[in-house]
Amino acid sequence: MIKAIIFDMDGVLIDAKEWHYEALNKALGLFGYEISRYDHLVTYDGLPTSQKLEMLSMEKGMPKKLHRFINELKQQYTIDRIFTDCHPMFHHEYALSKLRQEGYRIAVASNSVRKTVELMMEKSNLLPYLEFFLSNQDVKKAKPDPEIYNIAISRLGLSPEECLVVEDNKNGIQAGKSAGSHVMEVNTVYDVNLENIQKHIEMAGENRI
């Protein structure tokens, strides 16, 4: 029986994939580098910025001494975007509110940095519904490694089978499945609504996921 729902954030609760992509490219562009949209969708989507920068150094020879500065710039550009474009979405507030009323425990596990997660959850009015959130700064290995979900499940004091993970990209989906949880796969933030979540909770109870 499902007792908790653990949400990814970007592309699940916050429609922020483009924000991250554009913010990183804006920072990279200052030094003559860029991640193509194809590479973003196929290879980089869902990975933390630090890992993306490591990959760029390996693939395109970007000096590693630039990593810290580019990462800081990217985070600032992302924060600027959050303040202008991050707003509450009724179907998310409604879903999380009803789930809490029904006794489900709710958490967020994101590959983003802690400051970004907290700010996005505040701006979207979802923070009050969360028992806790985890960021890439709370783990040694980011998704697709299952560490962040293993930690979340342990913190909830539940078994993996009692948790439903909601994810939108291959790295997060792999992480949720490797942790042993049921996984609800979504394409956009609009798929994350009460009806779909309840359907997956029911399916999990019937061992059909």
C-alpha positions as CSV (number, residue, x, y, z in Angstrom):
1,M,0.0,0.0,0.0
2,I,1.3,3.4,-1.0
3,K,1.9,5.7,2.0
4,A,4.1,8.4,0.5
5,I,4.7,10.2,-2.7
6,I,8.2,11.5,-3.6
7,F,8.2,14.0,-6.4
8,D,11.1,15.1,-8.6
9,M,10.9,18.9,-9.1
10,D,12.0,20.1,-12.5
11,G,9.6,19.0,-15.2
12,V,7.3,17.5,-12.5
13,L,6.2,20.1,-10.1
14,I,7.9,23.1,-11.7
15,D,8.0,23.7,-15.5
16,A,11.7,24.7,-15.2
17,K,13.5,22.6,-17.8
18,E,14.0,25.5,-20.2
19,W,15.1,27.8,-17.3
20,H,18.0,25.5,-16.4
21,Y,18.9,24.9,-20.1
22,E,18.9,28.6,-20.9
23,A,20.6,29.7,-17.7
24,L,23.5,27.3,-18.2
25,N,23.9,28.2,-21.9
26,K,23.9,31.8,-21.0
27,A,26.8,31.2,-18.6
28,L,28.6,28.9,-21.0
29,G,28.2,31.4,-23.8
30,L,30.4,33.9,-22.0
31,F,33.3,31.4,-22.6
32,G,32.3,30.2,-26.1
33,Y,30.6,27.0,-25.1
34,E,27.1,25.7,-25.7
35,I,24.9,22.6,-25.1
36,S,22.8,21.9,-28.1
37,R,19.1,21.3,-27.6
38,Y,19.6,17.7,-29.0
39,D,22.3,17.0,-26.5
40,H,20.3,18.6,-23.7
41,L,17.3,16.4,-24.4
42,V,19.2,13.2,-25.1
43,T,22.2,13.3,-22.7
44,Y,22.1,16.1,-20.2
45,D,18.5,16.3,-19.1
46,G,18.0,15.8,-15.4
47,L,21.7,15.8,-14.5
48,P,23.1,18.3,-12.0
49,T,25.0,21.3,-13.3
50,S,28.3,20.1,-11.8
51,Q,28.0,16.8,-13.7
52,K,27.1,18.6,-17.0
53,L,30.3,20.7,-16.6
54,E,32.4,17.6,-16.0
55,M,31.0,16.1,-19.2
56,L,31.7,19.3,-21.2
57,S,35.3,19.2,-20.0
58,M,35.7,15.6,-21.2
59,E,33.9,16.1,-24.4
60,K,34.8,19.6,-25.5
61,G,37.9,20.4,-23.5
62,M,36.4,23.1,-21.3
63,P,39.0,24.1,-18.6
64,K,37.9,22.7,-15.2
65,K,39.1,25.9,-13.6
66,L,36.0,27.5,-15.1
67,H,33.5,25.1,-13.4
68,R,32.9,26.9,-10.2
69,F,32.5,30.3,-11.8
70,I,30.1,29.0,-14.5
71,N,28.1,27.0,-11.9
72,E,27.7,30.1,-9.8
73,L,26.6,32.2,-12.8
74,K,24.2,29.5,-13.8
75,Q,22.6,29.4,-10.4
76,Q,22.2,33.2,-10.3
77,Y,20.6,33.2,-13.8
78,T,18.3,30.4,-12.6
79,I,17.3,32.4,-9.5
80,D,16.6,35.4,-11.6
81,R,14.2,33.3,-13.8
82,I,12.5,31.9,-10.7
83,F,11.6,35.3,-9.4
84,T,10.1,36.3,-12.8
85,D,8.5,33.1,-13.9
86,C,7.8,30.7,-11.0
87,H,4.2,30.9,-10.0
88,P,1.7,28.6,-8.2
89,M,-0.2,26.1,-10.4
90,F,-3.6,25.3,-9.1
91,H,-3.7,21.6,-10.1
92,H,-0.5,21.0,-8.1
93,E,-1.6,22.9,-5.0
94,Y,-5.0,21.0,-5.2
95,A,-3.3,17.6,-5.7
96,L,-0.8,18.0,-2.8
97,S,-3.5,19.5,-0.5
98,K,-5.9,16.6,-1.1
99,L,-3.1,14.0,-0.8
100,R,-2.1,15.4,2.6
101,Q,-5.7,15.4,3.7
102,E,-5.9,11.8,2.8
103,G,-2.9,11.0,4.9
104,Y,-0.2,10.6,2.3
105,R,3.2,11.8,3.2
106,I,4.9,14.1,0.6
107,A,8.5,14.8,-0.1
108,V,10.6,16.2,-3.0
109,A,13.9,14.7,-4.2
110,S,15.7,16.9,-6.8
111,N,19.0,17.0,-8.7
112,S,19.0,20.8,-8.2
113,V,20.9,22.6,-5.5
114,R,19.2,23.2,-2.2
115,K,18.7,27.0,-2.6
116,T,16.9,26.5,-5.9
117,V,14.7,23.7,-4.6
118,E,13.6,25.8,-1.6
119,L,13.0,28.9,-3.6
120,M,10.9,27.1,-6.3
121,M,8.9,25.4,-3.6
122,E,8.2,28.7,-1.9
123,K,7.3,30.5,-5.1
124,S,4.9,27.7,-6.2
125,N,3.2,27.6,-2.8
126,L,4.1,23.9,-2.4
127,L,6.5,24.1,0.5
128,P,3.8,23.8,3.2
129,Y,2.7,20.4,1.9
130,L,6.2,18.8,2.0
131,E,7.4,16.8,5.0
132,F,10.9,17.6,3.6
133,F,12.9,18.0,0.4
134,L,16.3,16.7,-0.7
135,S,18.7,18.3,-3.1
136,N,21.9,17.2,-4.9
137,Q,23.8,18.6,-2.0
138,D,22.3,16.0,0.3
139,V,23.9,13.1,-1.6
140,K,27.2,11.9,-2.9
141,K,25.9,10.5,-6.1
142,A,23.1,12.3,-8.1
143,K,20.4,10.6,-10.2
144,P,20.5,8.2,-12.0
145,D,22.0,6.7,-8.8
146,P,19.2,5.8,-6.4
147,E,20.9,7.4,-3.4
148,I,18.6,10.4,-3.1
149,Y,15.5,8.1,-3.1
150,N,17.1,5.6,-0.7
151,I,17.7,8.5,1.7
152,A,14.2,9.8,1.3
153,I,12.6,6.4,1.8
154,S,14.8,5.8,4.9
155,R,13.9,9.3,6.3
156,L,10.2,8.5,5.8
157,G,10.7,5.2,7.7
158,L,9.0,3.3,5.0
159,S,9.8,0.5,2.6
160,P,10.4,1.2,-1.1
161,E,7.1,-0.6,-2.0
162,E,5.2,1.9,0.1
163,C,6.5,4.9,-1.9
164,L,5.4,6.2,-5.3
165,V,8.1,8.2,-7.1
166,V,7.0,10.8,-9.7
167,E,9.6,11.4,-12.4
168,D,9.9,12.8,-15.9
169,N,13.3,11.9,-17.4
170,K,15.3,8.7,-17.8
171,N,17.8,9.5,-15.1
172,G,15.1,10.1,-12.5
173,I,13.0,7.1,-13.6
174,Q,16.1,4.9,-13.4
175,A,16.9,6.2,-9.9
176,G,13.3,5.6,-8.6
177,K,13.2,2.0,-10.1
178,S,16.7,1.2,-8.7
179,A,15.5,2.3,-5.3
180,G,12.7,-0.3,-5.5
181,S,9.8,2.1,-5.6
182,H,6.8,2.3,-7.8
183,V,7.4,5.0,-10.4
184,M,4.9,7.3,-12.1
185,E,6.4,8.5,-15.4
186,V,5.1,11.9,-16.7
187,N,5.8,13.9,-19.8
188,T,4.9,17.4,-18.5
189,V,4.0,19.2,-15.3
190,Y,0.3,19.0,-16.4
191,D,0.4,15.2,-16.1
192,V,1.0,15.7,-12.4
193,N,-2.6,16.0,-11.2
194,L,-4.7,14.4,-8.5
195,E,-6.5,12.0,-10.9
196,N,-3.3,10.6,-12.4
197,I,-1.6,10.2,-9.0
198,Q,-4.6,8.4,-7.5
199,K,-4.7,6.1,-10.5
200,H,-1.1,5.2,-10.0
201,I,-1.6,4.7,-6.3
202,E,-4.4,2.3,-7.1
203,M,-2.3,0.5,-9.7
204,A,0.5,0.1,-7.2
205,G,-1.9,-1.5,-4.8
206,E,-2.9,-4.0,-7.5
207,N,0.9,-4.6,-8.3
208,R,0.3,-3.5,-11.9
209,I,3.0,-0.8,-12.2
